[in-house]
Amino acid sequence: MFNSDSKNGLLQPKPGPLPLASGGLQPPRQIPPTPSQSPFDRSSSASTGTSVIGTDLTILGERITIISANRLQVDGDVRGNVHGKQVVITEEGSVTGTVCAEEIEVRGGVRGAIRAVTVKLHATAKVDGDVTHQNLAIDEGAQFDGRVRRSNDRAELMPVLDPEVIERSRTDVSAQ
């Protein structure tokens, strides 16, 4: 009926139905909800999964940066920068801006710089911009117009996934 609390050694009631004096069972105690997190706080549950920018979406704006801590699949149109751990731009997707990730696969279009440890341009890719990489694969049929530079410095290629760092770098540049 009781559990010992390992933090302070006190006895705590076990969850579940409690016996009534009449011999029946009382329903389990309802635990009050914890205060909800502000919608403006970063989510702590974003540790896995894939985020998708759907074919019906166009995201545009001045100085916009989309940041994904995991896998980001771009099926729609982004006119801004994209940072992620892994970014996949599908046949329907396009990005006009810088794409930076540990791994980038392009099946659609990119007009802007690509910076990643591993870059793969599939046969359907159309890229107009410079590519900085450690590992690069370009399939036959891919359209590419730009310069390629191999970097030995992995840190130079890693994406910035902290919004505050990106925001600070923007204000530092505009203050000059």
Backbone bond lengths (Angstrom), bond angles and torsions (degrees), N, CA, C in turn:
res aa  C-N    CA-C-N  psi(-1)  N-CA   C-N-CA  omega(-1)  CA-C   N-CA-C  phi
1 M - - - 1.429 - - 1.521 111.56 -
2 F 1.343 116.94 -24.61 1.456 120.58 179.61 1.514 109.61 -127.78
3 N 1.334 114.84 149.02 1.457 122.19 173.71 1.514 108.27 -114.64
4 S 1.317 117.04 148.15 1.448 120.90 174.90 1.524 108.17 -84.82
5 D 1.328 116.37 129.52 1.464 121.05 178.51 1.523 107.52 -81.33
6 S 1.330 116.79 119.45 1.463 120.78 -174.89 1.523 111.49 -68.19
7 K 1.323 119.28 -19.53 1.466 120.94 -178.14 1.525 111.06 -73.86
8 N 1.354 116.41 -45.90 1.460 117.64 -174.50 1.531 113.42 -126.05
9 G 1.313 118.29 2.52 1.452 122.54 177.28 1.519 114.60 76.50
10 L 1.329 118.70 3.19 1.457 121.39 -179.64 1.516 110.74 -81.15
11 L 1.323 116.04 152.93 1.457 120.61 177.71 1.518 109.39 -81.56
12 Q 1.337 115.89 133.33 1.459 122.71 179.26 1.522 108.31 -121.34
13 P 1.345 117.64 145.29 1.471 118.50 178.11 1.520 111.07 -65.07
14 K 1.344 115.59 142.09 1.465 120.25 175.72 1.521 108.56 -73.34
15 P 1.331 117.87 147.12 1.456 118.53 175.04 1.521 109.79 -69.11
16 G 1.318 116.71 156.60 1.459 121.33 177.95 1.507 111.12 120.41
17 P 1.333 117.49 -179.75 1.466 120.82 -177.25 1.519 111.15 -66.33
18 L 1.317 115.19 144.34 1.466 120.95 178.58 1.528 109.06 -107.32
19 P 1.367 117.97 145.42 1.467 119.68 179.70 1.530 111.05 -71.15
20 L 1.338 116.94 142.45 1.465 123.05 174.53 1.520 109.04 -98.71
21 A 1.343 115.30 159.34 1.469 119.75 178.45 1.531 110.98 -62.27
22 S 1.318 117.26 -28.00 1.461 120.92 -178.63 1.527 112.10 -79.14
23 G 1.325 117.73 -1.82 1.455 120.88 178.12 1.517 113.98 97.82
24 G 1.336 118.95 -11.31 1.467 122.02 177.92 1.533 110.78 -84.89
25 L 1.313 115.01 -174.11 1.459 119.66 178.60 1.522 110.19 -113.07
26 Q 1.316 114.64 139.05 1.461 121.52 176.31 1.531 107.81 -90.01
27 P 1.326 118.73 141.54 1.469 119.28 178.47 1.524 110.73 -61.73
28 P 1.337 116.92 154.53 1.462 119.72 -179.08 1.530 111.38 -58.90
29 R 1.330 114.58 149.51 1.458 121.22 177.58 1.523 109.88 -64.33
30 Q 1.300 116.68 134.86 1.466 120.63 176.12 1.518 108.65 -82.90
31 I 1.306 115.99 127.10 1.457 121.16 177.77 1.522 106.86 -85.99
32 P 1.335 117.41 127.70 1.462 118.45 -179.17 1.525 110.64 -63.51
33 P 1.310 116.75 144.54 1.461 119.17 -179.09 1.521 111.08 -64.39
34 T 1.306 115.27 145.55 1.464 119.65 176.95 1.514 108.24 -75.24
35 P 1.323 116.80 152.52 1.458 118.84 179.94 1.526 109.44 -56.35
36 S 1.327 115.36 134.54 1.460 118.60 -177.23 1.519 110.50 -72.40
37 Q 1.313 114.33 149.40 1.448 122.15 179.63 1.531 107.82 -75.66
38 S 1.303 116.23 145.75 1.458 120.55 177.98 1.521 109.30 -63.27
39 P 1.324 118.75 141.65 1.469 120.09 177.77 1.521 112.01 -65.79
40 F 1.325 117.52 -12.29 1.459 120.92 -179.79 1.518 112.72 -93.40
41 D 1.338 117.96 -5.08 1.459 121.85 176.22 1.522 109.08 -82.62
42 R 1.332 115.83 151.51 1.460 119.87 176.26 1.508 110.09 -67.37
43 S 1.318 116.30 140.64 1.455 121.30 179.78 1.523 109.56 -75.11
44 S 1.325 116.00 136.47 1.458 119.55 177.54 1.526 111.16 -89.90
45 S 1.334 117.88 -7.11 1.455 120.83 -176.45 1.528 112.73 -96.48
46 A 1.335 117.47 9.25 1.468 120.62 -175.95 1.526 110.98 -90.21
47 S 1.330 117.21 51.05 1.457 119.39 -175.94 1.527 113.29 -94.41
48 T 1.330 118.08 -17.95 1.459 120.09 179.73 1.517 109.53 -145.81
49 G 1.314 114.62 171.19 1.454 118.29 173.96 1.513 113.08 110.73
50 T 1.329 114.27 -179.85 1.457 122.34 179.93 1.514 108.78 -124.19
51 S 1.312 115.91 130.77 1.453 121.38 172.13 1.514 107.44 -97.88
52 V 1.339 116.71 141.10 1.461 120.65 -176.10 1.519 109.64 -125.96
53 I 1.320 115.83 130.01 1.455 122.03 169.23 1.516 104.29 -98.72
54 G 1.323 116.41 105.66 1.464 123.05 -170.51 1.514 114.03 -69.95
55 T 1.333 114.96 164.99 1.462 122.07 -177.58 1.520 111.95 -63.26
56 D 1.322 117.72 -21.50 1.457 120.04 -179.76 1.524 113.04 -88.63
57 L 1.344 117.88 3.31 1.460 121.38 -177.23 1.516 112.64 -105.97
58 T 1.316 115.42 138.06 1.461 122.92 167.51 1.516 105.37 -125.50
59 I 1.313 116.49 123.76 1.458 121.84 179.87 1.518 106.99 -113.60
60 L 1.346 116.14 121.79 1.453 119.06 179.15 1.512 109.67 -145.61
61 G 1.305 114.76 158.27 1.457 120.34 179.32 1.505 110.07 162.91
62 E 1.319 114.95 160.56 1.452 118.85 178.25 1.522 109.33 -71.72
63 R 1.296 116.30 134.26 1.468 123.83 175.13 1.528 113.12 54.28
64 I 1.319 117.97 37.24 1.465 121.19 179.79 1.527 109.34 -85.34
65 T 1.323 116.28 140.44 1.459 122.44 174.15 1.513 107.99 -135.34
66 I 1.318 116.33 126.36 1.459 122.05 175.89 1.522 106.73 -97.91
67 I 1.333 116.29 129.81 1.461 121.34 -176.19 1.521 108.76 -123.13
68 S 1.342 116.28 128.70 1.455 121.26 175.29 1.524 109.04 -128.95
69 A 1.326 116.07 126.62 1.469 120.41 -179.54 1.524 111.95 -76.38
70 N 1.322 117.47 -7.82 1.455 121.36 -178.27 1.524 110.09 -129.72
71 R 1.319 116.13 -129.70 1.463 122.07 -178.96 1.517 109.15 -94.22
72 L 1.337 116.11 131.55 1.456 121.64 176.90 1.516 108.51 -121.37
73 Q 1.316 116.02 125.33 1.463 122.15 178.71 1.518 107.28 -109.38
74 V 1.337 116.28 121.90 1.462 121.45 -179.36 1.523 108.10 -104.14
75 D 1.337 116.21 107.40 1.459 122.50 174.81 1.523 110.05 -101.24
76 G 1.327 117.07 -20.83 1.458 122.66 -177.31 1.518 111.63 -98.62
77 D 1.332 115.44 -152.77 1.454 122.80 -175.40 1.529 109.22 -117.59
78 V 1.329 116.53 121.37 1.462 121.58 178.18 1.522 107.94 -116.32
79 R 1.313 115.16 125.67 1.468 120.72 174.42 1.518 106.65 -113.94
80 G 1.294 113.64 80.95 1.458 123.18 -176.33 1.516 107.84 171.83
81 N 1.306 116.45 -176.58 1.456 121.53 -178.09 1.524 110.92 -87.41
82 V 1.328 115.14 150.45 1.460 121.55 179.72 1.523 108.36 -128.15
83 H 1.326 116.34 124.95 1.464 122.64 175.85 1.519 107.87 -122.62
84 G 1.313 117.08 136.00 1.455 119.84 177.87 1.506 111.35 -165.83
85 K 1.304 115.12 169.02 1.461 120.29 174.76 1.529 109.00 -69.77
86 Q 1.330 116.34 -47.76 1.467 122.14 176.63 1.525 107.07 -137.66
87 V 1.330 117.40 126.63 1.453 121.79 -179.63 1.522 108.77 -121.14
88 V 1.339 115.49 129.02 1.459 121.94 176.50 1.525 107.24 -121.19
89 I 1.331 116.03 120.96 1.456 121.33 176.30 1.520 106.04 -104.66
90 T 1.330 116.18 111.27 1.463 120.87 -174.01 1.528 110.76 -78.71
91 E 1.341 116.03 176.15 1.469 121.96 -178.47 1.517 111.68 -55.58
92 E 1.336 117.71 -34.70 1.460 121.85 -179.32 1.522 112.14 -84.04
93 G 1.327 117.91 -13.45 1.456 122.11 -172.02 1.519 113.84 -91.80
94 S 1.328 114.55 155.87 1.461 120.31 175.25 1.523 109.81 -150.97
95 V 1.327 114.65 150.45 1.462 121.54 175.79 1.518 107.58 -133.24
96 T 1.327 115.47 128.95 1.454 121.48 170.82 1.518 105.14 -111.68
97 G 1.319 115.79 100.28 1.467 122.38 -175.03 1.512 109.03 151.53
98 T 1.303 116.14 -171.57 1.456 121.87 180.00 1.525 109.98 -84.41
99 V 1.334 116.13 135.93 1.463 121.69 174.93 1.520 106.67 -115.99
100 C 1.332 116.07 122.00 1.462 120.81 -177.58 1.520 108.88 -132.46
101 A 1.337 116.65 127.43 1.463 121.30 179.84 1.522 108.86 -162.62
102 E 1.325 116.30 170.32 1.461 119.53 172.12 1.527 109.08 -68.08
103 E 1.348 115.97 -43.19 1.464 121.73 178.94 1.518 108.77 -130.34
104 I 1.338 115.70 133.18 1.463 120.44 177.48 1.516 108.46 -130.59
105 E 1.347 115.36 129.73 1.463 122.08 172.32 1.516 107.22 -117.51
106 V 1.335 115.91 128.46 1.460 119.63 179.02 1.522 108.52 -117.65
107 R 1.325 115.02 120.24 1.460 122.58 173.53 1.533 109.10 -113.85
108 G 1.330 116.33 -21.33 1.459 123.37 -179.48 1.512 110.65 -105.99
109 G 1.337 116.50 -134.68 1.449 120.75 -174.14 1.511 114.23 -115.74
110 V 1.337 114.87 143.90 1.464 121.87 172.06 1.524 107.28 -136.79
111 R 1.324 114.58 126.76 1.462 120.57 172.76 1.517 106.00 -119.02
112 G 1.330 115.47 94.88 1.457 121.44 -176.54 1.514 109.56 150.16
113 A 1.321 115.76 -178.00 1.464 121.79 -176.35 1.523 111.56 -74.88
114 I 1.324 114.66 146.22 1.471 122.22 173.46 1.517 106.48 -120.89
115 R 1.347 116.06 130.17 1.459 120.73 179.84 1.517 108.25 -136.35
116 A 1.350 116.39 116.47 1.462 120.02 -178.66 1.525 110.46 -161.62
117 V 1.321 115.78 160.20 1.462 120.76 173.22 1.521 108.67 -65.56
118 T 1.336 116.71 -47.55 1.457 121.72 -179.02 1.522 109.37 -123.83
119 V 1.339 115.93 125.36 1.465 121.91 179.03 1.518 108.04 -124.12
120 K 1.338 116.04 132.95 1.465 121.74 177.10 1.521 107.91 -128.86
121 L 1.336 116.49 118.40 1.452 122.12 174.91 1.517 107.33 -102.78
122 H 1.328 115.88 112.54 1.458 121.11 -179.36 1.527 110.47 -78.26
123 A 1.315 117.12 170.48 1.469 122.64 -175.78 1.526 112.67 -58.62
124 T 1.321 117.79 -27.38 1.467 121.44 -178.39 1.530 113.06 -89.92
125 A 1.331 117.88 -0.32 1.466 122.07 -175.37 1.524 111.81 -72.00
126 K 1.321 114.76 143.74 1.462 122.92 172.67 1.525 106.49 -130.08
127 V 1.331 116.99 107.05 1.456 121.60 -175.53 1.517 109.22 -121.60
128 D 1.342 114.72 128.53 1.453 122.21 175.85 1.523 106.84 -124.56
129 G 1.325 116.34 91.15 1.462 120.99 -177.72 1.508 110.66 163.93
130 D 1.307 115.27 172.91 1.463 121.65 -177.33 1.527 110.77 -84.79
131 V 1.346 115.17 147.77 1.458 121.93 -179.95 1.527 108.61 -121.97
132 T 1.342 116.01 123.53 1.461 122.07 173.94 1.516 106.60 -113.09
133 H 1.332 117.35 130.01 1.470 120.79 -168.48 1.515 111.36 -156.58
134 Q 1.327 116.68 173.39 1.464 124.56 164.07 1.516 109.49 -109.47
135 N 1.335 116.71 -38.78 1.459 122.38 179.13 1.524 107.73 -126.92
136 L 1.325 116.27 127.80 1.454 120.73 -178.27 1.523 109.74 -132.84
137 A 1.331 116.20 133.75 1.459 122.05 174.25 1.521 107.41 -130.34
138 I 1.333 115.91 129.44 1.461 121.26 177.90 1.516 107.81 -124.60
139 D 1.328 115.86 116.07 1.466 120.86 179.60 1.524 110.27 -73.97
140 E 1.322 114.66 152.23 1.456 120.26 174.97 1.529 108.72 -60.56
141 G 1.317 116.01 133.12 1.455 121.46 -179.49 1.519 113.27 102.05
142 A 1.338 117.87 -18.70 1.461 120.35 178.22 1.527 109.41 -65.85
143 Q 1.326 116.26 140.44 1.465 120.83 177.37 1.522 107.73 -101.32
144 F 1.331 115.43 124.40 1.461 120.48 -176.38 1.519 109.25 -139.73
145 D 1.333 115.81 125.08 1.455 121.18 176.42 1.524 107.31 -130.56
146 G 1.318 116.43 106.16 1.462 121.08 -178.34 1.505 110.06 166.17
147 R 1.304 114.78 -171.69 1.470 120.52 179.36 1.524 109.31 -106.12
148 V 1.319 114.55 153.85 1.461 121.49 178.94 1.519 107.70 -120.70
149 R 1.343 115.60 133.05 1.468 120.64 176.30 1.512 108.62 -134.44
150 R 1.340 114.72 127.33 1.455 120.26 177.01 1.519 108.15 -91.56
151 S 1.334 116.32 131.13 1.456 121.62 179.87 1.523 109.39 -112.16
152 N 1.322 116.20 135.15 1.462 120.47 174.97 1.525 111.62 -88.33
153 D 1.333 116.79 -10.43 1.461 122.06 -178.33 1.527 109.54 -93.64
154 R 1.324 115.99 100.08 1.469 121.41 -178.44 1.531 111.18 -59.95
155 A 1.330 117.11 -35.57 1.468 121.11 -178.59 1.527 111.04 -62.16
156 E 1.315 118.04 -33.14 1.467 122.16 178.34 1.528 111.30 -64.30
157 L 1.325 116.55 -27.82 1.456 121.60 -174.45 1.524 113.75 -94.16
158 M 1.307 117.36 -13.58 1.459 120.32 -175.55 1.530 110.45 -72.44
159 P 1.333 116.69 138.17 1.466 120.16 -178.77 1.525 111.64 -73.29
160 V 1.314 116.28 152.01 1.459 122.09 172.37 1.523 106.18 -90.78
161 L 1.321 116.52 116.35 1.459 121.05 -176.07 1.528 112.53 -109.74
162 D 1.320 117.06 9.04 1.456 121.61 179.46 1.525 109.14 -103.87
163 P 1.341 117.33 113.08 1.467 120.21 -177.22 1.530 113.60 -58.02
164 E 1.335 117.16 -35.34 1.466 119.73 -179.53 1.522 111.30 -64.97
165 V 1.330 117.55 -38.17 1.471 121.25 178.74 1.527 109.78 -65.18
166 I 1.323 116.90 -43.13 1.468 120.71 178.98 1.523 109.95 -63.77
167 E 1.328 116.69 -43.38 1.469 120.92 -179.63 1.527 110.53 -63.82
168 R 1.341 117.33 -41.95 1.470 120.43 178.59 1.519 111.39 -63.10
169 S 1.348 116.33 -40.80 1.468 118.88 -179.48 1.529 110.63 -65.62
170 R 1.315 117.45 -32.90 1.468 121.08 177.25 1.517 110.81 -67.23
171 T 1.337 116.54 -44.35 1.479 119.15 -179.06 1.515 110.81 -70.65
172 D 1.341 118.14 -32.29 1.467 120.90 176.57 1.529 110.36 -64.52
173 V 1.320 116.98 -41.71 1.470 121.54 -179.31 1.525 110.37 -68.66
174 S 1.342 116.98 -41.79 1.476 119.10 -177.81 1.516 111.96 -73.42
175 A 1.340 119.21 -21.24 1.457 122.47 178.45 1.516 111.98 -76.90
176 Q 1.330 117.42 -17.72 1.482 119.93 -177.52 1.485 112.42 -79.64
